[in-house]
C-alpha cells in the first residue's frame, strides 16, 4: 500500500472513530427540535441512499412529569426501554415494562417514533403495532409533538385498532402505510439471508407453535414474536415496527411481499434459502449440503447448552459441605451459597440449610413412572407444536408429580435432619437445578420457592412442589428457546432456614442499565420478605452506589402499601404499611455494597445477581448467581 493510500485509510478511520465518539458523547435527548439540523444530530436513517430511506428519532412522553417530552438520540439508544432505563426514569424491565407501557391504558410513558416519509415528503409520528394506546393519549402526543417540532407532524396508525381509534379525532391529519406503499409489491424491511422452513400462518393464535428455525409468512405482524429464521408479511409494514427492530438485531431477512401466501404456498413446509435484497428477493429450496451445515451448527449450539449432572451423590449435605463444584449434584443455587458461606466474608451471614441432591429427584420420577409420561409429552407433536395444549398438559404433569408417592426412606432422612438441626424453625424450600449455570441462560425466576414451611407433611408436599416446578410453563419455554435438553434437567431441593426480614431485595455488582457506569452497584429493596407482592407491580426502593464519587443516588423510593411477613402457622401473610417509605439507611447501603464486592471477588470478579435480607442489624445472603444481562 502506498503512503498516500495509507494516509487516506488513516483519515477515513479517524472520521469513523470521531463519529462513534460523537454518537456516544452527544445529548441523550432534546426537549424540542427546532430545526432540521437538530433533527439530523440525533436521528438515524434506515436504508440510507435508497428509495426506502427513513430518518427517525424516538419519542418518550412522561405523563408523570407534566407530559414532558424527550426526543431521544437514536444514535445512543436502540429501544425506548434502553433510554428510560439508561436515564433512570424507570427501572422496569422485561414483562413489567412491556405490560405497563404498551398494554395498560393508565401508563406513565407514551413511547413513539417520529420519522420523515420520503415518498410523501411528510413528517409522521407512530406507535408500535401492538401498542394498545388509547385515543386520548394519541391526541395528547399529537398536541405535544406539534408544539415542540419545527414542522407539522401527522399521525401514522400501524394497526387496525390504532386506525379505528383515531378516525373520529377531528383536526388530526393521518397518513396510512398504504398511502406510503401505494402500488408497491415488495419492500425489504431488513436486508439479510437466512435458511429455514417456510411456515404459512393464515391466522396466528395461541394454538400456533412458532419454531426458531422457521421463516414465517403472515398477513400481519404479531404483537409477540420469538426469535425466528425470517419474516414475510403480505400486508405493508412500517420499517420502524418493533418486530423489524428485533429482526435487525437477530440478523434475519424481513420483507413485505404482496400476495405472499399465494406466491409462496409451493414452499410451505419446505426448507429454503431466503434472501432479501434492496430491489428483489430470492427464494429456493435448500439443498442437502445447506441442511447438513445447519444441523452441524445446531448440534454445536446444543452441545454448548448441554447441562451437566451427577446422579451418584446420595448424601443430604449441608451448605457448609458444599462448594461451587458441588453444582453437579446439588445445583448452582445451593453450591454457590456453599461457596459464599465457606469464604467467611465479614459482615454477612448465609442462613443454614441442607440440600437433597439430583439423585432423589431422578429416583422419584423413575419410581413413579413419570419418566414415561415426560418422554411421551416430549414426543407428542401436539404438545410440541400447540402452546395452549402444552400449557394444559404441563399443569396435569405438575399435578401428577405433586401427588406421587414419596420414598419413605428419604422422608425419614429429611424429617430426622430437620428435627435435629432446625427444630421449631420455618424453612424455605427452594429450587436448585442444573439449568442455572449454563452459558447465557440464567434460569432466574423460572422455578418455585415455598416459604416458611412448618409441619412434616407440609415439608414433604413442598419438596414435591419444587420438583414439579421443573415443568412450569415458563421454565419449559425458556429452556426450549435456549436449546436446553429437557430430558437432562434435574432439580435439587434446598431446605434453608427462613429469615423473617425487616427488609430484603436484590443487588447486582454492576449497573444493569448502563455499562458505562463502571464499578457501580445497583440495589433494589423492599420492606419485609423478598417475595413478590401483587406480582411485583409496586415500585421498590432503588439506589445506585457510584464508587467514583463515593455517593449513593436514590433512583426511586418504595411505593409499596403492604409487606409480606411470616405467618405463625406457616407460609406468609400480607400486612399493610403505614408511615415512612424509606427502606435503607446510608449505612446499610454501604454495607450491602461491601458485601456485593466481596462476593464478586469470591467468584473471580464475575458480576453477581445477589438476593439479600436484613434483620436486626445483620445482612443475610440468600442467593448469588452469575449476572446475565437481560436475564
N, C-alpha and C positions, 0 to 999 in steps of 0.2 A: 504494500500500500504506500502511495506517495505521501510526502509530508503534507501536501495540500489536502489530500483526501482525509488524512488523519486529523488535521485541524478542523475540517468540516464536520467530521464524525464527532469530535470532542465538543464542538459548539452545539451540534444538534442534541447531544446527550445532556449538555448543560441546560438547554432550553427545556427538555423534558423534566429534568430534576427540579428546575425552578418552578415549572408548572405544578409538579406534585407538591412541592413545599407550599406554594401559594394556596393550593386547594386545602391543605391541612391547616394553614395558619389564617385563612380568610375568615370572615364572620360566620358564626354558626347559623345566624338568621338575620333578617331585616324586618323592622316593624312596618315598613311600607316600601313599595317600589315605584319610584317617581320618574324613571327613565328607562329606555331600552338598555343603556349601559349598565344600570344597576341590575336589571334582569339578567343580562349576559354574565355578570360577575358571579352569580350563584346558580345559574341554570346548567343543565346537562342536555345534550341533544342526542336522541336516539336516531340511528340511521342517518348520520350527517352526510351531506352532499348527495342525497338520493331524493327521489320524489316523496319518500316517506318521512323525511326529516321532521323531528318532533322535539323542539326545545321545550323544556318544562322545569318547574320547581314544585316542591311540596308545600302544602299549607297546613298549619296547625292553628286552630282557634280554641283558646282556653276559656270555656264558659264560666269557670270558677273564678277567673281573674278579669272580670268585666269584659268578657269577649275579646280579649287581647289576641291579635293575630301575629303569627310568626311565618314569614316567608323563609322556608328552610333552605339552607345551602345544600343543594343536591350533590355537589362535589365532595361534601363531607359525610353525608348521611344517605344510605340507600333506601331505608324504610322509615315511616313515621315513628315506629317504636324506637328505632335507634336514636332519633333526635330527642324524643320525650324522655327516654332513659338516660341518654348521654348528658342532658341538661338538668336532670333530676326533677323535672316537672312531675313525673310519676315514676315509680319503680315497679309498676305492674309488669308482669311478663307472661308469655305463653297464653294459655287458655283464658286467664283472668283479664289480660289486656284486650284480647280479641273480643270476649264477651262484653266487657264494659264499654268499649269504644266503637264497636262496629254493629253490635246487635241490640244493646239496650237503648231504649228511647231517651232515658234520663242520663245521658252520658256527659262526661266532663269535656272531652275533646271532640271537635269536629275535624276530621282528617281528610284532606282532599289534595288535588293536584291542579295546577294551573299550567296551561300549555298554549302554544301558538299553532293553530291548524293551518299548515302551509297551503293545502289545496284551496281553502276558502279565504285565506288571509284574515282569519278571525282569532281572537283570544277566547278561550273557554276554560271553565273550571269543572271538575268532575270528581266522583267518588268511586271507590272500588265497587265492582258489580254486585258483591254480596253484602254491601253496607245497607242496613235497614234504617238509615237516617230518615227521620220524619220530615214532612214537607215544610214545617215552620222553621226547622233548622237549615234546610236548603235555602229558604228565603233569607234567613239571618246571614248565612255565609255569602249569599249574593250581595246583600247590602254592604257588609263589611269589606268584601273584596273590592267592590266598585268604588268605595270611598278611599281606598288605600293603594289602588293600582293606577298607573298613568294612562290606561286606555280602557274602553268599555270591554267588559268580560261577560260572555253568555254562559248559560248552564248546558252541560252535555250529559244527559242521562245515559247510564251504562247498563240498565236493566229495565225490564218491563215495569217493575214496581216503582223505580225512580221516575220513569216516564209518566206513569199514571198519576203519581203523587204530585207532579208539577204541571200537569196540563191546565189546571184551573188557576194557577198562580198568575194573576194579571200583572203585566208590566215586566215579566222576567223573560227575556229572549232566550230561546233554546236552539241548540244545534244537535242533531241526531247523528249517530255513527253512520247511518245510511246516507245522510247528506254529504259526509266526507268521503265515503266509499264510492258513492254514485254507482256507476256500472262496473266497478272493479270486480274482477273474478278471482283474484289471488293477491294475497299480501303476506310477505314473510315477516312475521312478528318477532321471530328470533332466528337468525341465520346459524344453522348448525347441521350436523349429520349424525344420525343415530341408527341403531339396529334394534328391532323389537317386533312384537307380534301385534298386528292390526286388530283392534277391538272396536267395532262399530257399536255405539250405545244409543239406541233410539230414545230411551228415557232413563236418566240417571236417578236412582233412588237408593234406599237403604239396603236393598237386596242385591245390588250390583257390586261385585268384587272388582277392584282395580289392582292389577299387578304392577310391580315396579318394572317389569320387562315389556310393558305394553305401550303401543302408540295409539292413543285414544282418538276416535272420530266422534265428535259431539255436535249437537245443534247449538248449544250454548255452553259457555264456560261455567263450571260448577262453583258453588260457594267454597267448598273444601276440595282439595286435591292433594293426595300424597305424591311423593316422587315417582315419576313415570319415565318412559323412554322417549316420548314425543307427544305432541298435542296438535290436533287438527280440528278446527271449528268450521261448520258450514254456514255460520252467520258472521257478519263482520264484527270484529272485536277490537277494542282500543289497545294500542301497544302499551298503554300505561296500566293495564289491568294487573291486579295483584298476582294472578296466575302467570302472566307473562314475565313479571319481575322474577318470580320463582324459576320459570323456565330458563331465564338468562343465567340465574345462579346455578341451576343444575346443568347448564350447557347442552340443552336438548333442543331439537327442531320444534318450532311452533309456528303455525301458519293458518290463515283463513283461506279456505278453498271453497268456492261457490259450488253447491250441489255435491259436497264431498261424499256423502253417504252413497249416492248413486254411482259416482265416478270410481269409488274405491271398494265397492261391495265385492268385487272379484278377489280382493286381497284379505277379506275378513277371516281372521283366524290364522293367517299365514305370517310367517316371519319375513320381514322385508328390510331392505336398506332404504332409508328415507332421508333425503337431504333437501333443506330449504336454501335456495339461492335468492338473490335480490329480485330477479325478474321471473323466476320459474322455480318449480320443484321437480325433483326426480324421485321415483319410487320403483323398486324392482324386488322380486323375490330373492331372499338371501340364499347363497349357495352353501354347501357343506363346510367349506373352509371358514367362512364367516361364522357359522354356528359353532364350529369346534373352538374357534378363538374366543367366542363369547362364553362358552361353557368353561373353558380354561380359566378365564378371568373370574367367573363366578366361583369356581372351585377355590381359587386363591383367596378370594374375599371371604368365603365361608371358613376357610382354614384359619384366617386371622381372628374370626369371631367365635371360634370353637371354644366352648367353656371347658375348663379343666375340673377334675374332681377326684377324690379319693374316698371310696366306699369301705375301706378296710378298717377305718378308725371307729371303735365302738365305745370309747370312754366318754363319760359326761364331764368334760374338762371345764374348770373354772377359767375366768378371763385371765387370771394371773398365770395360768399354764399355757397361754396362747401367745403367738407372735404373728407377724404378717404372713409368714409361710404357712400358718395353720389354715389359711383360707381354703386350701384344697379339701379340707374335711369339714370346716366349720363356717365357711363363707366369709366374704370380705368384711361385712359389718362387725362381726364378732372378733375376727382375727385382728382387725385394725384397732379395736378397743383394747385388746390384749397388748398390742404394741405400745399404745399410749400409756396404759397402766404401768407397764414394766419400765417405761422411760423415767418414772418417778419425777415428773415435772413439778416444780414448786408452784404452789398456789392453786392447784386443781386436783380434783378427785374424780376417779372413774367409779361409779357405783358398782358394787359387786354383782356377780352373776355367773351362770354356767350355761353351757350350750349342748344341745342334742345334735350330734353330727348328722351329715347326709345319710349315713348308713341306715339310720332308723326310718328316715323318710322313704328311702328306696324299699326297705323291708315292708313297711306299712302298705305301700302301693301294690307291691307284688303279692303279699299275703291276701289282700282283699280283691285280687284280680282286677284292680283298677288300671293296671298297665295295659290290659286288653282293651278296656274302654277307651283309654287315651290313644292307643295305636289305631283303633277303629275310627276315632274322630279325625286324627291327623291324615287318614287315608280316605275320608269321606269327602267326595268332591263338592257336595253341597255345603258342608262345613267349611271347606277351604275357600269357596267362592261366593258364599252368601253371608254377608256380615250380620244380618238380623237373625238368621238361623244359627250362626256361630255364637252369637251372644246368648241365645236361649239355651243352647247345648252346654255352654260353659257354666251357666247358672246350675243346670242339672248336675254337671260333673262336680262342682264345688259342694253341692248338697250331698252327693254320694260320699265324698271324702269326709265331710263333717259328721256323717252318721256311721262311718265304717268302724269295724272292730279295732280296738286299741290293744296292742300287745300287753298282756298282764304283767310280764316281767319288766318291760320298760316303764309301765305305770308305777310299779313298786319302786324301781330305782329313782325315778323322778320325785315321787312324793316323799320318800325317805330323805333324799338330799335336801328338799325344800324344808321339811320339818326340822332337820338337823341344823341347817345353816341360815334359814330365813323364816323361822317361826314367827307368826303374827304379822309379817310384813306383806304389803301389797306388791305384787310383781308385775312388771311389764313383760308380756310375751311377744317377742319381736322376731321379724323375719331376718334371715341372713343367708342369701342364696349364692350360688356360684356364677350368677349373671351380673354381679355388681363390680367386677374388676376387669371387664373386657374393654378393649380399646374403643374409645369414643362412644361407650354405652354405659351410662351411669346406673340405670335401674332405680333411680331415686323416685320415691313416691308410688311405686307400682304395686307393692305388696302390703300386707296388713299388719298392724300392731294392735294388740289387745291390752289396754291399760288397767293398772291397779286390780289385778286378778286375785281374788281371795276365795278359798274353798277348793277342796280336792277335785271334785268333778268339774268345777269351773276352769281349773287349770288344764285338765285333760282336753276339755272342749276347746280351749283357747289354742292349744298346740295344734289340734286338727284344723282349726280355722286358719292358722298361719300356713300350714301345709297346703290347704285348699287355695289360698290366695296366690299360689303359683299360677293358677288358672283364672285370675282376674282378667276381664276382657281387655283392659288397657295394657296389662302385662303381656298378654299374648300378642296384641297388635304391635307393641313396641319391639318385642323380640323378632317378630316376623319381618318387620321393616328393616331391622338391623342385620338380618341374615343369621340369627342365632338358632342353633339346632334345639328345638323344644324337647326332644327326647333325651337330651344330655343336661337338662337343668334339674338341679336338686335344691331342696330347701332344708337348711339347718334352722333350729329354733333357739333363740337366746332368751333365757329367763333371767331378768335383771331386776335388782332392787329398785322400786319406784321412788322417785324424788317428787314430793308434793311441792313443787317450786313456787316461789313468790313471783318469779319472772323467768322467762325462757325464750329461746329463739334459735336463730341460725347466724353464723358468721362465716364469711368467706375471706380467705387470706389474700384477696386481690379485689380490685374494683370490678365487679362483673359487668358493668355497663360502660366502662371507659378504660381501655387498655393503656392509654397514655398516662393514666393516673398511677404512676409507678409507686409500689410499696404500700398502697392504701389498703385498709381493712374495712370491709363492709359488715355491718351488724344490723340485724333485724330482731326486734324484741317485742314481747307482749307480756302482760301480767298473767300470772297463773301458769297452767301447764301448756306445753308447746304442741297442742293438738288443735286442729282447725276448729274454729267456732263459726257456725253457719258457713261452712265450706270456704273459710278464709276470705270472705268478702269485706271484712272490716280492715281498715288500714292499720298496720303495725307501726311501732316507732322504728325509724330507720336512720342510721347515722353512718358517716364515713370518717374514719380516722386518717389524717394525712401526715405521714411522718416528716415530710419536708418542712412543714410549719409546726409540727407537734401540736396540731389542733384537731378538735372534734367538730365536725359540721353536722348539724341536725337537719336531716332531709325532710322527715315527717314526724309529727307526734302521733301517738296512738289515738285512734278514733273509735276504739272498741268500747262497747257499753256493757260487756259481760266478760267473765273469765271462766275457765274450767279448773276445777279442783277435785281432789279425791272425795268420793262418796264413802262413808264409813262402812257401808255394806258391800263395797266393791264397785269397780267402774268409776265413772266421773260424773259430776253434776255441774250445771251452769249456774253461775252466781252473778247478779247484777253488779256493775261497778259504779261507784259514785266518787266524786272528788277529783283530785289532781290526775292528769293523764300522763305525766312524765314517768317513764318506766325505769330508765337507767340514770344513775348519777355519773358525773365525770370520772370519779374514782373507779367505779365498776367497769365503765367502758374501757379505761386504760388497762385494767386487769385482764379483761377479755382480750384486748389487743395483744398483750404479752403472752397469753395462753395460745392464741392463734399462731403467733410467730414461732413459739416453742414447738407446737405440734407440727407445723410446716417443716421445721428442722428435723424432726423425728422421721419424716417421710422423704428425706433427701431433697428438701426445698421444693417439692412439688406442691402446688397450691391445693388447699383442702377446703371442703364444704363441711362445716362443723356444727353439730347440734349441741347446745349447752343449756344448762339450767342453773338458777341461782336461788339459794335458800339459806337464811340465817348467816349471811356473810360469806358463804362458801360457793365457789364455782364448781359445777359438775360437768363433765364432758360425757355426752350420751352417744355421740357418733362422730366419726371422722372418715370421710370418703374423698377420693380424688375429685377435685373440681373440674367438671367438663363444661365449657361454655355452652349455654343453650340447653344443658341437660337438666 
